[in-house]
């Protein structure tokens, strides 16, 4: 998951394949590939979450590691995605809290203005401190971090721009991440038309935003801009938001966003857009087949991400991407490609990998332990939690009801609104707990919508990951009054011990 930012415009794995490796080293002496400092146990290409996790764990297991990153370790997640966006969403929560205090609780407060530069400074400080922390961890572990683009020269060879050729005894790990996808006919300019990578870095706060894409990223950006006072239109081509989540999650999320004044258009198709001096004019075909013109100060494209493999030299190692651009492993239990010793982590992996930072951490641990010949369990993607940090939030783990039924499971389902417990009433934001379980068997999936559910999903992750049954959960007491009490009540009912829910 490498970052798309770079201080060196020639050092890029995306769009600018490296020229002849020998050309970059002419005029200076390059140590042979088998010299002590160029023959290492593991070479990691890409310093995002999956790459640096691999490097840290491999070094902890006693392996010598070189990590090649063309920009900053931490990748998109740290510098452009997860961390800065969640910092901004926290600021949005504070703004929403002031509005709730005034409108619901009689606290006479208001937001006079938002100091954009101060907000950005706090965000950047959080990113900077995290970045320094990752650099410190890598240095302490003895990982050699080399700043430069890298390309494969063979099954065990890597050329790193500015440093020369390296060889790996144990293996090579590909962790070059992804970039935002763009729609045909659109060109991001960083001001009026932006991608999810540069949306937070565009100047100022727009008064209106058109968001294309109703997945987690699009929903989060729509939520943020609405909290900051913008008029927001959210367009999704599928028939519901977050279409990979449970249908009830989509329904409750959509209800919550509409309640906040976001214009949600599902089953709608983007047709075209033109940039105006002060914004964008777009055309969208609605679910009813009507052509709707939409004008906004900013158009934010969040229609997914594409793996970055340009210039990586896959062919030199005997590898190729699949029809979707991913580097598929031949052995998912080791995340090893068809070329022995070359492994893949992060956004380069196709489904069932999830393209999530925390999944990449697990993938990095697996690959590092595999290379060190330490027994390591494969990643159970079904038990990886999925979170959308909007308002309301969503958090899920395991199978949706449709997925369970489609694979032939005889399932029982129980749902409980968060407002059925006292703490849910206190929050007053609605929401739901939904549990999908095999009849007389284990819990298959847990799906949450509402305030703070991103912090509530950990319990459900263990429930699904440890193949617990509703009766196993029902014997454990949840604190009262809490939002998590609704989770406990849902399992009590499924176990035939319903208390407040009959």
N, C-alpha and C positions, 0 to 999 in steps of 0.2 A: 504494500500500500504506500508507494512512494508519493511524495508531494509533487504537484505539477509546477510549483515555484522553483526558480533556479536563478542564482546570481551569474551563472555562466551560460549564455544562450546557446553555446555549442554543445553543452553537456546535457543531452536529452535522450531519453529512451522513447519519446513520443514525437514522431514527425521528422526527426533528424537522425537517421541512422548514421552510426560512426563510419567514417571513411576507412580506407586501408589502415589497419592497425600499425603497420610499419611507418606510415607517413607521420603519425603522431609522435613517433619516438626518434625520427631522424635528427641528427645533430647532438644527440646525447647518448651516453652509454646506458644500456639497459641490462640489468643482471639477467642471466639465463633463468629459464622457468623453473629449473630444479635447484636453484640456490636456496639456502636455508630460509630466507625471509619471503620467498615466493612459492615455496612448497608448504602448504598448510593442510590441516585436516579438513576444514570446511570453508567454502566460499559462499557467502550469502549475497545475492544481488537484490538490493532494495532494502531500505531501512525503515519501512513503515512498521505497523504493529506486528505483523506476521514475521517480517524479516528480523527485527531486533529481538523479538521473543526467541526466535530460533538461535540467534547468536548468543544471547545471554545464557540460555539453558545449555547450549553446546559447550560454552566456555566453562560453565559451572561443573560440567562433567569431565573436564580435563582436556578438551579438544582445543587445538589452535584454530582461531577463526579470523577470517578477513571479511569485513562487511563493506560492500561497495554501495554508496548512495550518492546520487548526482546532485542532491540538494541538502536537505536537513533530515536527520534521523527523526523519526516520529511520523513521517509521512502525511498523507492527506488528513487522516483522523486527527492528528494533533494540531496541524497548522491551518487546515482549511475546513475540517469537517466536525467530527464529534465534539472536540473540546471547545473551540470558539463558538460553535452554534449553541451548545448547551449553556455556555456562559451568557450568551445573549438571551436565550430563552429564560434563564433565571431572572435577568433584568426585566423581561416581559412579565414574569410572574409577579414581581414586585409592583409593577404598574397595575396589573389586574387586581392585586390585593388592595391597592389604594381605592380603586373603583368599588370593590366589594365592601370595603370598610365604610365608604360614604353611602352607598345605595342600600346596603343590607343591615348594617350594624350601627348606623347613626353617628359614625365617626366623621366629623366635618373636615375632610381632607381632600385635596385635589392635586393633580399633576400640573404645575404651571408650565413646565417645559422640560424637554429632554436634552441634556448636554451630550450631544453625540460624541464629541471628542473625548469627554471624560469616560463615557461608556466604553468606547473603543480602547482607551488606555487601560482600563481595568481588564478587559478581555485579553488584550495583548500581553499584559503582565502575567496573567494566568497561563497563557500559552508559553511565554518565555520561561517561566519557572519550571513548567513541566518539561520543556525541551532541555533545559540545563540538567534536570534530574535524569532524563534518559541518557544524555551524554555522559553524566557522571557514573551511572550504572555500568555503561559499556566500558568506560575507561577502567573502572575498578575491577571489572571482570576480566580485563586483559584482551578485550576484543579490539582488533586493529581496524579502525574505521577510515576508509579511503574515500575522499570526495571526488567523484568522477563517474561518468557513464560507463557501463560495462557490457560486454558482449561475449557470448560463448565462442570459443575457438575449437571446441571438441567436447567429448563426453566428460573430460576432467579438466578442461582448460578454460580460462577466462582472461580476456584482455580488459584492463581497467585504464581508461583514458587518463594520461598523465602519470601513470605508474608502471605500465607495461604488462607483461604476461604473468599469470599465476596458475598454479596447478593445485588440485585438491586430492588428497589421499582418500578421504572417506566419501565426499560427495559435494554437490553444488545444490543450492537452494534458490529457486526462482521466487521472488517476492516483489515484483515490480508494480503491483497495484493496478489502479484503474483511473480513467478520466471520465468526465461527464459526457453523456451522449447529447448530440444536437439533432434537432429536427431539420429536414431538408428545407433550404430556403432561408434559414436563420443564421445570422452571424453574430456571435457575442461581441459586444464592444466594451463591456465592463461598466457601463453607465445606464443605458436604456434597455439593453438586452444582456442579461447575465445568466450564468450557470450556477449550479449549487456550489461550485468551487469558489466563485468570486462574488456571490451575492452579499456576503457580509462585509466585503471590502469595497463595494461600490460607495460613492460619496453620498453621505447624508441619508435621511429617512424619506422615502417617497410618500406622497399623499395617496397614491393608488398603485396597486400591484395586480398583474395578471400572472397567476402561477399555472404553468402547464405541467401536469403530473400529480396524481393523487396518491402516490406511494408515501412511505414514511417521510422522506426528505421534503417532498412538496407540501405535505400537510404541516410539517414543522415550520417551514418558512411562511406558509399562509397564516399560521397561528401567531408567529412572532410579529409579522407586520400588522396584523389586526390589533394585537395588544398595543402596538406603538401608534395606533390611530389611523392606519391606512384603510382605505376601502379595498377589499380583497375579493377577487374572483378566482376560484379554484376549479380548473378544468381537468377532468380525467376521462380517458377514452373508454375504460372499462365501465361496467354498469354500476360499480360501487367503489368507494374509496378503499385504500389499503386492500386491494383485491386478493392478496395472498393470505389475509387473515380470515378468521371466522366471520361468517355473514352477520352475526349479531354484533360483533365488534364494529364492523363497518357501519351498521345501522345506528348504534349508539354514538359513535364518533361523529357521524354526519349530523345527527341531531344536535350534538353539543356545539359543533362548529357553526351550524346555521343559527343556533340560538345566540351566538356571539356576533352575528351579523355578516358572516362570510357567505358569499354567493357561491354555492357549490353546484357545479354542473357535471354530472356523471353521464356516461354514454355519449359524450360530446367529442367532436373531432376538430382539432386545430386545422385551419385551411391555409392561412397566410398572414403575413404581418408586414407592416412598413414602419420605418423609424421616422418620427416627426422631430422637429426641433426641441420639443419639450416632452417627448414620450414615445409611445408606440400605439399604432392602430392595428388591431388584429381582427380576423374573421374566424368564427367558430360555428360549426354545424351542431346544433343541439340534438338531444335525444329524440326530439319530435321532428327533426329534419329541417328546422328553420335555420337560416343563416343569420347569425347574430354578430353585429359589429361591437367590439369592445375597445375602448381607449383607456390607457393607463400610463402613468409616468414610468413604470418599469415592467418589463416582461421577464419573468424568471422561469427558466427551463429546467425542469427536474424530472426528466423522463427516463432516468436510469443511468448506469455507468457501463463503460466498455473496458475490457482488459487492455493493459498497455504492454505490447510485445514488440513494437516497432524498434528496429535496431538491436534487438536482443541476440540475434544470430542463432535462432533456434535450429535452422537447417544445418549449421556447422556441427551441431551435436546430434543430428539425426532426429530432431523433433519438429512437430508442426502443430499449428492451432487447429481446433475443430471448427465446424461450420459457424459457430457463434463467436469465435475468436478466443476461446478459452484454451488453456493447456491442461488437458485432462489426464489424471493419473491412471496408470494401468493397475495399480494396487492401492485402493482407498485405505486399507489398513495401515499403510506406510506412507501414503501420499507420494508414492514414487511413480515416475513416468515410465514409459516403455523403454527408456534408456536407463539401465541400472545406475544408481548413484545420483541421478538428477531428480530432485523432489520439488514440489510446488506447494505454496501456502498462499492464503489471502485471496484477493480479488481475481487472481488468474484462474482459480478453480471454478469449474462449472457447478451447478446444483448437483447434489444436495447441499454443497457448501453455501453459506448464507451471505457472504460478502459483508460480514459484521466484524468489528474490531475484536470483540471478545472471542469470537470463533477463531479468528486468526491467531490469537494468543495460544489457544488450545492446539491449533495446527502446528504452530512453531514448537511447542513442547513435544508433540508427537514426533516430528521430524528430527529434532535434535536428539531425542532419546533413541530413535531408530538408528541414527548415524553413530551414536556412541555404543550401540549394541546393548541398550538397556530396554528391558521389557516395558512396553507402553501401550495403554489401551487405545483403540481407534476412537476418533471423535464421533460421538453420538449426536448427530445434527438435530434429531428430534427433540433432544433435551436441552437445546440451546435456546435461551430466552430471546424474545423479539420485543423491542420497545419502540414506541413512537412518543417523542417528548413534546407533544402538542398540549394544548389545553382544550378539551380533556386529554389526558394521556391514555395510551393503550399499552398493554403488556400481555404477552402470550407465551406459552411453552407447550410443546406437544402437538398433537393432531387437532385440526378443526373438526367440527361435527361432520361436515361433508366428506373430509378425507377419511375419517374413521368408517363412515357408512359405505363409501365407495370401495374401500378395500375389503368389505364384507363383514365388518365387526357388528355384532349385536350390541348396541350401545344404549345407555341410559344417560339422560342429560338433565341437569338442574341449573337454573339461573336464579339469581337473587339480586334485586336492585340494592345499590349501596345505601340508598335512602331508607332501606328497611332496618338499618341499625342507627343508633343515636349519633355516632360520629359522622355518618354519611349525611344526616340531617344538618349537623353543624357546618359541614363544608358546603352543602347546598348546591352541589354541581352535578348531581345525578351520577350515573355510572352503573355498572353491573359486574357481577361475578358469574361466570359460566364455567361449569365443569362437565367434561365429557368422559365417561368411564365405560369400560366393558361391563356388560351385565354380569353380575356376580364375579367381577374381576378387577383388574388394575385400572388406575386412572390413566386416561389416554391424552388428555389435554386440559389446560386451564387457561381461561381467557378473561382479561380484566379491562375495564374502561372506567376512568375516573381520576380524581386527584391523587397524586403520589403513588399510583400503581406501579411505576417503575421501581420503587423501593419495596413493593409488596411481592414482586414476582419470584424473589429468591426462594421463598418457602415452596412455591409450586414447582420450581425447577427441581428441587430435591424430591418432591412427591412423584413427579413424572420420571425423573432419572433413576430413582430407586424402586420403580415399579410398585409403588404403594397402592393399596386399595382404599376406598372411602372409609372403611371401618378403621384402618390404621391411622388415618388422619383424625377421625372423629374422637378418638380417645385422648387426644391432646387438647389442652385448654388454651383458648385464645384470650388475650387480655381484653377487658371491657372498661371503658368504651374505646374501641379502635376501628379503623376501616378494615383491618385484617380479620376482625370478628365476623365480617360477612363471609369471608372465605371459610372459616370454621363452621359457621351455620350451614353453608351450602353442603359441606361434607357430612355434617350431622344428619341432614335430611336424607342424603343418599344412603347413609348407613342405617336408615330406619329409626333414627333417634331425634327427629325434628323437634325443635324447641319453639322458637319464634316463627319459623317457617313450617307450615303444616302441609 
